[in-house]
């Protein structure tokens, strides 16, 4: 395994949000197997959050049982938007320690810190003094933030405090959006380790790629998978400290470990970049809504499956219309509890939580227009009649 930071963080980090499941329950034995395999192969950074249902708790249980606490770094996040004061923050932090069965968190993030104004408001409520106190006591080792937004907002936040690290969405599609290359390189110049999330853009840089992208990759003699192209592009950059991958199978884990062991900085050739540019152009032509499926917009108070609806719309363009509407019917209408786009009442709650700043209400109307036609309503009618 390669390591780049002063703390020797593995360049491959384990994103725990997508732990494997058996039906509605975590597959604890598989999780245990994957975590131990990751650690045996040098992965030492494990990312989770308070708001990922059940993740901190199952991780803590496995860690306690297997006894690997002193071999790893735990990164987790505080949902500051849910709290009014430091008393509530402390209550949530204490709960996180109980869930994780540990006495400290190695890397603690303000979750989805959107802008400087929000950070200043948190400071005014005592959050910074509270964080410094936890760091001084040893209950937190490093203080950072995760970010979704534009480059200018990121740079303002980056310069507002002497952060220990930061976490941003970054991939070859988002090179000039989100924090972007400019933001990543500025953090590196300040000596701030950069943790990368969404390296595969929620799987969209791997699954159902348009023919033009597949042809571009196949034109190279590299024999890389689409995922490997995306990861190698990131690891080629010195400013990238750790890439988080939501690995939920041993096959995916082994592939990513192999790549992480092989990569080095500044080895991506002009020919490699030309291949990726062709693939990128083909992908950008097909994608209609830049949703990564993170589900921060959920739950919708009116029952709309927002990420699912957007996924189906994108699929109808990247694959074909039949596949898109078939998935939309199965995921929205052919359910006891309906979740189609037309249930939206335009309350706007979802948009305030969207990391991609998507105009969700507008895009749900687009989904409705594309899919909720007479065929949709006919299928819905007969399904309801039967059930």
C-alpha positions as CSV (number, residue, x, y, z in Angstrom):
1,X,0.0,0.0,0.0
2,X,1.2,3.5,-0.8
3,X,1.1,6.3,1.8
4,X,1.4,10.1,1.2
5,X,0.6,12.1,4.4
6,X,2.7,12.8,7.5
7,X,0.3,10.5,9.4
8,X,0.9,7.7,6.8
9,X,-2.7,7.5,5.7
10,X,-3.3,4.8,3.1
11,X,-4.0,6.3,-0.3
12,X,-7.0,4.0,-0.5
13,X,-9.6,4.7,2.2
14,X,-12.6,2.5,3.0
15,X,-15.9,4.3,2.6
16,X,-18.2,2.5,5.0
17,X,-21.6,4.0,3.8
18,X,-22.2,1.1,1.4
19,X,-21.5,-1.9,3.7
20,X,-22.9,-5.1,2.3
21,X,-26.3,-6.2,3.5
22,X,-28.5,-9.3,3.6
23,X,-32.0,-8.0,2.8
24,X,-32.7,-5.2,5.3
25,X,-29.8,-6.2,7.6
26,X,-26.1,-5.7,7.6
27,X,-24.1,-8.8,6.6
28,X,-21.9,-8.6,9.6
29,X,-19.8,-11.6,8.7
30,X,-19.0,-10.3,5.3
31,X,-18.3,-6.8,6.7
32,X,-15.9,-8.4,9.2
33,X,-14.2,-10.3,6.4
34,X,-13.8,-7.3,4.2
35,X,-12.5,-5.0,7.0
36,X,-9.9,-7.5,8.2
37,X,-8.8,-8.1,4.6
38,X,-8.5,-4.3,4.1
39,X,-6.4,-3.9,7.2
40,X,-4.2,-6.8,6.4
41,X,-3.5,-5.1,3.0
42,X,-2.5,-1.8,4.6
43,X,-5.8,0.2,4.4
44,X,-5.9,2.3,7.6
45,X,-8.5,5.1,6.9
46,X,-12.2,4.2,7.5
47,X,-14.9,6.9,6.7
48,X,-18.4,7.0,8.1
49,X,-20.9,9.6,9.5
50,X,-23.5,10.0,12.2
51,X,-26.2,10.2,9.6
52,X,-25.3,6.9,7.8
53,X,-27.9,4.6,9.4
54,X,-26.3,1.9,11.6
55,X,-22.8,2.3,10.1
56,X,-21.0,3.6,13.2
57,X,-22.6,1.0,15.4
58,X,-21.9,-2.0,13.2
59,X,-18.3,-0.8,12.6
60,X,-17.8,-0.4,16.3
61,X,-19.1,-3.9,17.1
62,X,-16.8,-5.5,14.5
63,X,-13.9,-3.4,15.6
64,X,-14.4,-4.4,19.3
65,X,-14.8,-8.0,18.4
66,X,-11.7,-8.2,16.2
67,X,-9.5,-5.8,18.2
68,X,-8.1,-3.6,15.4
69,X,-8.6,-0.2,16.9
70,X,-4.9,0.6,17.2
71,X,-4.2,-0.3,13.6
72,X,-6.7,2.2,12.0
73,X,-7.9,5.8,11.7
74,X,-11.6,6.4,12.2
75,X,-13.1,9.3,10.3
76,X,-16.7,10.3,11.1
77,X,-18.8,13.4,10.8
78,X,-21.0,15.7,12.9
79,X,-24.3,16.8,11.3
80,X,-24.0,20.4,12.5
81,X,-27.2,21.4,10.7
82,X,-29.2,19.3,13.2
83,X,-27.9,21.2,16.2
84,X,-28.5,24.5,17.9
85,X,-25.7,24.6,20.4
86,X,-22.6,22.9,21.7
87,X,-24.6,20.9,24.3
88,X,-26.4,19.2,21.4
89,X,-23.1,18.7,19.6
90,X,-21.5,17.1,22.7
91,X,-24.6,14.8,23.1
92,X,-24.2,13.6,19.5
93,X,-20.4,13.2,19.8
94,X,-20.8,11.2,23.0
95,X,-23.3,9.0,21.2
96,X,-20.8,8.5,18.3
97,X,-18.1,7.3,20.8
98,X,-20.6,4.8,22.3
99,X,-21.6,3.6,18.9
100,X,-18.0,3.2,17.8
101,X,-16.9,1.7,21.2
102,X,-13.9,3.9,21.3
103,X,-12.6,6.8,23.5
104,X,-11.5,9.0,20.6
105,X,-12.1,9.8,16.9
106,X,-9.0,10.2,14.7
107,X,-10.4,12.4,12.0
108,X,-13.6,14.4,12.8
109,X,-15.4,16.4,10.2
110,X,-18.1,19.1,10.0
111,X,-20.4,17.2,7.7
112,X,-21.3,19.1,4.5
113,X,-20.0,22.5,5.6
114,X,-21.5,24.6,2.7
115,X,-19.9,28.0,3.1
116,X,-18.1,30.5,5.2
117,X,-21.3,32.0,6.6
118,X,-22.3,28.7,8.1
119,X,-18.9,28.2,9.6
120,X,-18.9,31.7,11.2
121,X,-22.4,30.9,12.6
122,X,-21.0,27.7,14.1
123,X,-18.1,29.6,15.6
124,X,-20.5,32.1,17.1
125,X,-22.4,29.2,18.7
126,X,-19.2,27.9,20.3
127,X,-18.4,25.1,17.9
128,X,-14.8,26.0,17.3
129,X,-14.0,26.4,21.0
130,X,-15.8,23.0,21.6
131,X,-13.8,21.3,18.9
132,X,-10.5,22.7,20.2
133,X,-11.3,21.4,23.6
134,X,-12.0,17.9,22.4
135,X,-8.7,18.0,20.4
136,X,-6.8,19.2,23.5
137,X,-8.3,16.4,25.5
138,X,-7.4,13.8,22.9
139,X,-10.9,12.8,22.1
140,X,-10.4,14.2,18.6
141,X,-7.0,14.1,16.8
142,X,-7.7,16.0,13.6
143,X,-10.4,18.6,12.7
144,X,-11.7,18.9,9.2
145,X,-14.8,19.4,7.0
146,X,-16.5,17.8,4.1
147,X,-17.6,20.0,1.3
148,X,-19.9,20.0,-1.7
149,X,-20.2,23.3,-3.6
150,X,-18.3,25.6,-5.9
151,X,-14.6,26.4,-5.9
152,X,-14.8,29.9,-4.6
153,X,-16.9,28.8,-1.6
154,X,-14.4,26.0,-0.9
155,X,-11.4,28.4,-1.0
156,X,-13.1,30.8,1.4
157,X,-13.7,27.9,3.9
158,X,-10.2,26.6,3.4
159,X,-8.7,29.9,4.4
160,X,-11.0,30.6,7.3
161,X,-9.3,28.2,9.8
162,X,-6.1,26.2,10.2
163,X,-7.8,22.9,9.2
164,X,-6.0,19.5,9.7
165,X,-7.6,18.0,6.6
166,X,-10.6,18.4,4.2
167,X,-12.8,16.1,2.2
168,X,-14.2,17.0,-1.3
169,X,-16.0,15.5,-4.2
170,X,-13.5,15.1,-7.1
171,X,-13.3,13.0,-10.2
172,X,-12.5,13.5,-13.9
173,X,-16.0,14.7,-14.6
174,X,-15.9,17.2,-11.7
175,X,-12.4,18.6,-12.5
176,X,-13.7,22.1,-12.9
177,X,-16.8,21.9,-10.7
178,X,-17.2,21.3,-7.0
179,X,-13.9,22.2,-5.2
180,X,-12.3,21.2,-8.5
181,X,-8.6,20.8,-9.3
182,X,-8.0,24.4,-8.3
183,X,-9.4,23.8,-4.8
184,X,-7.6,20.5,-4.3
185,X,-4.2,22.0,-5.3
186,X,-4.7,25.0,-3.1
187,X,-5.4,22.7,-0.1
188,X,-2.2,20.8,-1.0
189,X,-0.2,24.0,-1.2
190,X,-1.4,24.9,2.3
191,X,-0.2,21.5,3.6
192,X,-3.8,20.2,4.1
193,X,-4.4,16.5,3.3
194,X,-7.2,16.1,0.8
195,X,-9.6,13.2,1.1
196,X,-11.5,12.4,-2.1
197,X,-15.1,11.2,-2.1
198,X,-17.2,10.3,-5.1
199,X,-14.2,9.2,-7.2
200,X,-16.5,7.3,-9.4
201,X,-19.4,9.8,-9.1
202,X,-21.8,7.4,-7.4
203,X,-20.9,4.6,-9.8
204,X,-21.8,6.6,-12.9
205,X,-18.2,6.4,-14.2
206,X,-18.4,2.6,-14.1
207,X,-22.0,1.5,-14.9
208,X,-24.0,2.0,-18.1
209,X,-21.3,4.1,-19.7
210,X,-22.3,5.5,-23.2
211,X,-20.8,3.6,-26.2
212,X,-18.4,6.5,-26.9
213,X,-16.8,6.2,-23.5
214,X,-16.5,2.4,-23.8
215,X,-15.0,2.8,-27.2
216,X,-12.5,5.4,-25.9
217,X,-11.3,3.0,-23.1
218,X,-11.1,0.1,-25.5
219,X,-9.0,2.1,-27.9
220,X,-6.1,2.1,-25.4
221,X,-3.8,-0.8,-24.9
222,X,-3.8,-0.2,-21.1
223,X,-6.5,-2.8,-20.4
224,X,-7.8,-0.8,-17.5
225,X,-11.4,-1.0,-16.3
226,X,-13.4,2.2,-16.3
227,X,-13.0,2.3,-12.5
228,X,-9.3,1.9,-12.8
229,X,-9.1,4.8,-15.3
230,X,-10.9,7.0,-12.8
231,X,-8.8,6.0,-9.8
232,X,-5.5,6.2,-11.7
233,X,-6.3,9.7,-12.9
234,X,-6.8,10.8,-9.3
235,X,-3.8,9.0,-7.8
236,X,-1.6,10.5,-10.5
237,X,-2.0,13.9,-8.7
238,X,0.3,14.7,-5.8
239,X,-2.4,16.7,-4.2
240,X,-4.7,13.7,-3.7
241,X,-4.0,12.2,-0.2
242,X,-6.7,9.5,0.1
243,X,-9.4,8.2,-2.2
244,X,-12.5,6.8,-0.5
245,X,-14.1,3.9,-2.1
246,X,-17.4,2.3,-1.0
247,X,-16.2,-1.2,-1.4
248,X,-18.9,-3.8,-0.7
249,X,-17.4,-6.9,-2.2
250,X,-14.1,-8.7,-1.9
251,X,-13.6,-8.4,-5.7
252,X,-13.9,-4.7,-5.6
253,X,-11.7,-4.5,-2.6
254,X,-9.0,-6.6,-4.2
255,X,-9.1,-4.6,-7.5
256,X,-8.7,-1.3,-5.6
257,X,-5.9,-2.7,-3.4
258,X,-4.0,-3.8,-6.6
259,X,-4.3,-0.4,-8.2
260,X,-3.3,1.4,-5.0
261,X,-0.2,-0.7,-4.8
262,X,0.8,0.0,-8.4
263,X,0.2,3.8,-8.8
264,X,2.7,6.6,-8.5
265,X,2.6,10.3,-9.1
266,X,2.9,11.9,-12.5
267,X,2.8,8.8,-14.6
268,X,-0.4,9.5,-16.5
269,X,0.8,10.1,-20.1
270,X,-0.6,12.5,-22.7
271,X,-2.1,9.5,-24.5
272,X,-3.8,8.4,-21.3
273,X,-5.3,11.8,-20.9
274,X,-6.5,11.8,-24.5
275,X,-8.4,8.6,-23.9
276,X,-9.9,10.0,-20.7
277,X,-10.9,13.2,-22.5
278,X,-12.8,11.2,-25.2
279,X,-14.6,9.2,-22.6
280,X,-15.4,12.3,-20.6
281,X,-16.9,14.0,-23.6
282,X,-19.1,11.0,-24.4
283,X,-20.3,10.8,-20.7
284,X,-21.1,14.5,-20.5
285,X,-23.3,14.3,-23.6
286,X,-25.6,11.6,-22.0
287,X,-25.9,12.7,-18.3
288,X,-28.9,14.9,-17.7
289,X,-29.0,15.3,-13.9
290,X,-25.7,15.3,-11.9
291,X,-27.1,13.3,-9.1
292,X,-24.6,10.9,-7.3
293,X,-27.2,9.0,-5.4
294,X,-25.9,10.2,-2.0
295,X,-29.5,10.5,-0.7
296,X,-28.8,13.5,1.5
297,X,-32.1,14.9,0.1
298,X,-34.0,12.0,1.7
299,X,-36.4,11.2,3.2
300,X,-38.9,13.2,1.2
301,X,-41.9,14.1,3.4
302,X,-44.2,13.2,0.6
303,X,-42.6,9.9,-0.3
304,X,-40.8,10.7,-3.5
305,X,-37.7,8.5,-4.2
306,X,-35.6,11.5,-5.5
307,X,-32.3,9.7,-6.2
308,X,-34.1,6.7,-7.7
309,X,-36.2,9.0,-10.0
310,X,-33.0,10.8,-11.2
311,X,-31.2,7.6,-11.7
312,X,-34.0,6.3,-13.9
313,X,-34.1,9.5,-16.0
314,X,-30.3,9.4,-16.5
315,X,-30.6,5.7,-17.4
316,X,-33.2,6.4,-20.0
317,X,-30.5,8.5,-21.8
318,X,-27.3,6.7,-21.0
319,X,-28.8,3.2,-21.7
320,X,-32.2,3.6,-23.4
321,X,-35.7,4.8,-22.7
322,X,-37.2,1.3,-22.2
323,X,-34.7,0.4,-19.5
324,X,-35.3,3.8,-17.8
325,X,-39.0,3.6,-17.7
326,X,-38.9,-0.1,-16.7
327,X,-36.8,0.8,-13.7
328,X,-39.0,3.8,-12.9
329,X,-42.1,1.7,-12.9
330,X,-40.5,-0.9,-10.6
331,X,-39.0,1.6,-8.3
332,X,-42.0,4.0,-7.9
333,X,-45.4,2.7,-9.2
334,X,-45.1,-1.0,-8.6
335,X,-44.8,-0.6,-4.9
336,X,-47.3,-0.6,-2.0
337,X,-45.9,2.8,-1.0
338,X,-45.7,4.9,-4.1
339,X,-42.6,7.0,-4.6
340,X,-43.0,8.6,-8.1
341,X,-42.0,12.2,-9.0
342,X,-45.6,13.5,-9.2
343,X,-45.9,13.1,-5.4
344,X,-43.7,16.2,-5.0
345,X,-45.4,19.1,-3.4
346,X,-42.5,21.5,-4.0
347,X,-41.7,22.1,-0.3
348,X,-38.0,22.6,-1.2
349,X,-36.7,20.8,1.8
350,X,-34.6,18.5,-0.4
351,X,-32.8,21.3,-2.2
352,X,-31.4,22.7,1.0
353,X,-29.6,19.4,1.6
354,X,-28.4,18.6,-1.9
355,X,-24.6,18.6,-2.1
356,X,-24.8,19.0,-5.9
357,X,-27.1,22.1,-5.7
358,X,-29.6,20.4,-8.1
359,X,-32.9,22.2,-8.7
360,X,-34.7,19.1,-7.5
361,X,-38.2,20.4,-7.8
362,X,-37.6,21.4,-11.4
363,X,-35.9,18.2,-12.3
364,X,-38.7,16.1,-10.7
365,X,-41.1,17.8,-13.1
366,X,-38.8,16.7,-15.9
367,X,-38.9,13.1,-14.6
368,X,-42.7,13.3,-14.5
369,X,-42.9,14.6,-18.0
370,X,-40.6,11.9,-19.4
371,X,-42.1,8.9,-17.6
372,X,-45.6,9.4,-16.2
373,X,-47.4,8.9,-19.5
374,X,-50.5,6.9,-20.3
375,X,-48.5,3.6,-20.3
376,X,-47.2,4.4,-16.8
377,X,-50.7,5.2,-15.5
378,X,-52.1,2.0,-17.1
379,X,-49.4,-0.2,-15.4
380,X,-50.0,1.7,-12.1
381,X,-53.8,1.1,-12.4
382,X,-53.6,-2.6,-13.0
383,X,-50.9,-3.1,-10.3
384,X,-53.1,-1.3,-7.8
385,X,-56.1,-3.4,-8.9
386,X,-54.2,-6.6,-8.4
387,X,-52.8,-5.6,-5.1
